[in-house]
Amino acid sequence: MKYHIAVVDDDPLNLKAADRILSFQGNRISCISSGEELLKFLESDTPDAILLDVHMEGIDGFETLSRLQMSKKNRDIPVIFLTADTDGDTETRALALGAADFVAKPFIPSVLVMRVSKNIEYMRLQKDLKNEVSKMTEEIVRQHERNEKLSLQIVKTLAGTIDAKDIYTSGHSGRVAEYSKEIARRAGYSERAQEEIYMIGLLHDVGKIGVPDEIINKPTFLEADEYEQIKRHATMGFDILKNISEMPKLAVGARWHHERYDGSGYPDGLKGEDIPEEARIIAVADAYDAMSSHRSYHDVFAQQYIIEEFERCKGEQFDPRFADIMLEMIAEDTEFKMRETTNDAVITVHGEKDVKPDENTFRFLAMLDVGQLNTALGMKYCMNDVAFYKEMLDEFVTEYEERIEKLNTAFANGDMQKYKVYVHSLKSASRMIGAEKLSEAAEKLEEAAAAADTGFVGVHHDELITYLKSTVSGILMAGGIMGE
């Protein structure tokens, strides 16, 4: 499905990068350069999502979001913040104001596409299923009478709702259900028992409904108290499912799928055969999917690593019998079909797939490396597309004189607030093209400007401008290799 996305950023390079990345998927992009312009735009148009920069001239991202939240018409549009900030204060403040998510600048294309689509899909799913899901969960959680059997269709709908809460996982519950069913089949379960464990797998994470989205979707490792909240999903899932008398084992999978065979798991520290067999199967399937899928804190693990983990953890984390069955399944999966389906960007040159870069392209990238650019980093942010990367470099060169003028003016006037905004923009844009050292220098000056440390800014401002000019010179020299 194609979406209409409004991107708000006062840096032309960031606008162009977001436009290129998101329009590549067929989406319609509206590029907007200020918070004031966005509010005017929303008077006549309603996008599916808004990507909003934090630091801008005029009203900043926080003030813009506050005004959006005051509008009945616009308050339900998911707002994803764009920021190059590395501290947690920005994230905390934005989430408190109602932001749906964060994307770090410079953009990693696959992360930007995934988070935008997942947030839009989740918002739509919320709207479409709000009444049904609310009614269903209230009936279960509040232990009202339940006279009708839980159909597979409703279970799948609920499982989809659970997965939609987590923007980093797609189809997790369904894959765990499939793997669990296959383990059960190989273990000699009857067809009816296989179907039952499939249903258990679909709802093993139902307790995540009660975990705050900002914890489930946190892109960094959890603090101790946040991890404790995550762990409570096991008991919350049990409480939700325990009164479904038609399928009492649904609650078993939800509560005990994080128990470990050696007794060191949660929530009850059960050990060995004391852990219900269905939960031991779900634990194996759940662990395999976690290792073979993308997460916020890791990519897909190599197959050999996964095999070694199951071998190492047999008898500790996993029931040896079911771990061995999973190892059999992995060994037979020579085409790697037991994995999360992804749409990884294809490496392209000048927009054509599978084209071998010519000698000029290699020389171009080599010249950039000599000019102190990390081309591997820049190419990553540009979907490994040389033409896209070249476009971002051209944009950086085109606007560099304006950047210098703005920085010099703010510096001369002693306006540290504006200086911070401009140098923040340079930090993000320079990292986007792989100019790591320039980005690091800009970050230090941003921190100094935020602290009103005019002494530090005074000492290092000219150095930053010189470094910026040197970077642009390197890009222009490399451009000559491409015949420009």
Secondary structure in CASP SS format (residue, H / E / C, confidence):
PFRMAT SS
TARGET T0000
AUTHOR 0000-0000-0000
METHOD secondary structure of the structure
MODEL  1
M C 1.00
K C 1.00
Y C 1.00
H E 1.00
I E 1.00
A E 1.00
V E 1.00
V E 1.00
D C 1.00
D C 1.00
D C 1.00
P H 1.00
L H 1.00
N H 1.00
L H 1.00
K H 1.00
A H 1.00
A H 1.00
D H 1.00
R H 1.00
I H 1.00
L H 1.00
S H 1.00
F C 1.00
Q C 1.00
G C 1.00
N C 1.00
R E 1.00
I E 1.00
S E 1.00
C E 1.00
I E 1.00
S C 1.00
S C 1.00
G H 1.00
E H 1.00
E H 1.00
L H 1.00
L H 1.00
K H 1.00
F H 1.00
L C 1.00
E C 1.00
S C 1.00
D C 1.00
T C 1.00
P C 1.00
D C 1.00
A E 1.00
I E 1.00
L E 1.00
L E 1.00
D E 1.00
V C 1.00
H C 1.00
M C 1.00
E C 1.00
G C 1.00
I C 1.00
D C 1.00
G H 1.00
F H 1.00
E H 1.00
T H 1.00
L H 1.00
S H 1.00
R H 1.00
L H 1.00
Q H 1.00
M C 1.00
S C 1.00
K C 1.00
K C 1.00
N C 1.00
R C 1.00
D C 1.00
I C 1.00
P C 1.00
V E 1.00
I E 1.00
F E 1.00
L E 1.00
T E 1.00
A C 1.00
D C 1.00
T C 1.00
D C 1.00
G H 1.00
D H 1.00
T H 1.00
E H 1.00
T H 1.00
R H 1.00
A H 1.00
L H 1.00
A H 1.00
L H 1.00
G C 1.00
A C 1.00
A C 1.00
D E 1.00
F E 1.00
V E 1.00
A E 1.00
K C 1.00
P C 1.00
F C 1.00
I C 1.00
P H 1.00
S H 1.00
V H 1.00
L H 1.00
V H 1.00
M H 1.00
R H 1.00
V H 1.00
S H 1.00
K H 1.00
N H 1.00
I H 1.00
E H 1.00
Y H 1.00
M H 1.00
R H 1.00
L H 1.00
Q H 1.00
K H 1.00
D H 1.00
L H 1.00
K H 1.00
N H 1.00
E H 1.00
V H 1.00
S H 1.00
K H 1.00
M H 1.00
T H 1.00
E H 1.00
E H 1.00
I H 1.00
V H 1.00
R C 1.00
Q C 1.00
H C 1.00
E C 1.00
R C 1.00
N C 1.00
E C 1.00
K C 1.00
L C 1.00
S C 1.00
L H 1.00
Q H 1.00
I H 1.00
V H 1.00
K H 1.00
T H 1.00
L H 1.00
A H 1.00
G H 1.00
T H 1.00
I H 1.00
D H 1.00
A H 1.00
K H 1.00
D C 1.00
I C 1.00
Y C 1.00
T C 1.00
S C 1.00
G C 1.00
H H 1.00
S H 1.00
G H 1.00
R H 1.00
V H 1.00
A H 1.00
E H 1.00
Y H 1.00
S H 1.00
K H 1.00
E H 1.00
I H 1.00
A H 1.00
R H 1.00
R H 1.00
A C 1.00
G C 1.00
Y C 1.00
S C 1.00
E H 1.00
R H 1.00
A H 1.00
Q H 1.00
E H 1.00
E H 1.00
I H 1.00
Y H 1.00
M H 1.00
I H 1.00
G H 1.00
L H 1.00
L C 1.00
H C 1.00
D C 1.00
V H 1.00
G H 1.00
K H 1.00
I H 1.00
G H 1.00
V C 1.00
P C 1.00
D H 1.00
E H 1.00
I H 1.00
I H 1.00
N C 1.00
K C 1.00
P C 1.00
T C 1.00
F C 1.00
L C 1.00
E C 1.00
A H 1.00
D H 1.00
E H 1.00
Y H 1.00
E H 1.00
Q H 1.00
I H 1.00
K H 1.00
R C 1.00
H H 1.00
A H 1.00
T H 1.00
M H 1.00
G H 1.00
F H 1.00
D H 1.00
I H 1.00
L H 1.00
K C 1.00
N C 1.00
I C 1.00
S C 1.00
E C 1.00
M C 1.00
P C 1.00
K H 1.00
L H 1.00
A H 1.00
V H 1.00
G H 1.00
A H 1.00
R H 1.00
W H 1.00
H C 1.00
H C 1.00
E C 1.00
R C 1.00
Y C 1.00
D C 1.00
G C 1.00
S C 1.00
G C 1.00
Y C 1.00
P C 1.00
D C 1.00
G C 1.00
L C 1.00
K C 1.00
G H 1.00
E H 1.00
D H 1.00
I C 1.00
P C 1.00
E H 1.00
E H 1.00
A H 1.00
R H 1.00
I H 1.00
I H 1.00
A H 1.00
V H 1.00
A H 1.00
D H 1.00
A H 1.00
Y H 1.00
D H 1.00
A H 1.00
M H 1.00
S C 1.00
S C 1.00
H C 1.00
R C 1.00
S C 1.00
Y C 1.00
H C 1.00
D C 1.00
V C 1.00
F C 1.00
A C 1.00
Q H 1.00
Q H 1.00
Y H 1.00
I H 1.00
I H 1.00
E H 1.00
E H 1.00
F H 1.00
E H 1.00
R H 1.00
C H 1.00
K E 1.00
G C 1.00
E C 1.00
Q C 1.00
F E 1.00
D C 1.00
P H 1.00
R H 1.00
F H 1.00
A H 1.00
D H 1.00
I H 1.00
M H 1.00
L H 1.00
E H 1.00
M H 1.00
I H 1.00
A H 1.00
E H 1.00
D C 1.00
T C 1.00
E C 1.00
F C 1.00
K C 1.00
M C 1.00
R C 1.00
E C 1.00
T C 1.00
T C 1.00
N C 1.00
D C 1.00
A C 1.00
V C 1.00
I C 1.00
T E 1.00
V E 1.00
H C 1.00
G C 1.00
E E 1.00
K E 1.00
D C 1.00
V C 1.00
K C 1.00
P C 1.00
D C 1.00
E H 1.00
N H 1.00
T H 1.00
F H 1.00
R H 1.00
F H 1.00
L H 1.00
A H 1.00
M H 1.00
L H 1.00
D H 1.00
V H 1.00
G C 1.00
Q C 1.00
L C 1.00
N C 1.00
T H 1.00
A H 1.00
L H 1.00
G H 1.00
M H 1.00
K H 1.00
Y H 1.00
C C 1.00
M C 1.00
N C 1.00
D E 1.00
V H 1.00
A H 1.00
F H 1.00
Y H 1.00
K H 1.00
E H 1.00
M H 1.00
L H 1.00
D H 1.00
E H 1.00
F H 1.00
V H 1.00
T H 1.00
E H 1.00
Y H 1.00
E H 1.00
E H 1.00
R H 1.00
I H 1.00
E H 1.00
K H 1.00
L H 1.00
N H 1.00
T H 1.00
A H 1.00
F H 1.00
A H 1.00
N H 1.00
G C 1.00
D C 1.00
M H 1.00
Q H 1.00
K H 1.00
Y H 1.00
K H 1.00
V H 1.00
Y H 1.00
V H 1.00
H H 1.00
S H 1.00
L H 1.00
K H 1.00
S H 1.00
A H 1.00
S H 1.00
R H 1.00
M H 1.00
I C 1.00
G C 1.00
A C 1.00
E H 1.00
K H 1.00
L H 1.00
S H 1.00
E H 1.00
A H 1.00
A H 1.00
E H 1.00
K H 1.00
L H 1.00
E H 1.00
E H 1.00
A H 1.00
A H 1.00
A H 1.00
A C 1.00
A C 1.00
D C 1.00
T H 1.00
G H 1.00
F H 1.00
V H 1.00
G H 1.00
V H 1.00
H H 1.00
H H 1.00
D H 1.00
E H 1.00
L H 1.00
I H 1.00
T H 1.00
Y H 1.00
L H 1.00
K H 1.00
S H 1.00
T H 1.00
V H 1.00
S H 1.00
G H 1.00
I H 1.00
L H 1.00
M H 1.00
A H 1.00
G H 1.00
G H 1.00
I H 1.00
M C 1.00
G C 1.00
E C 1.00
END
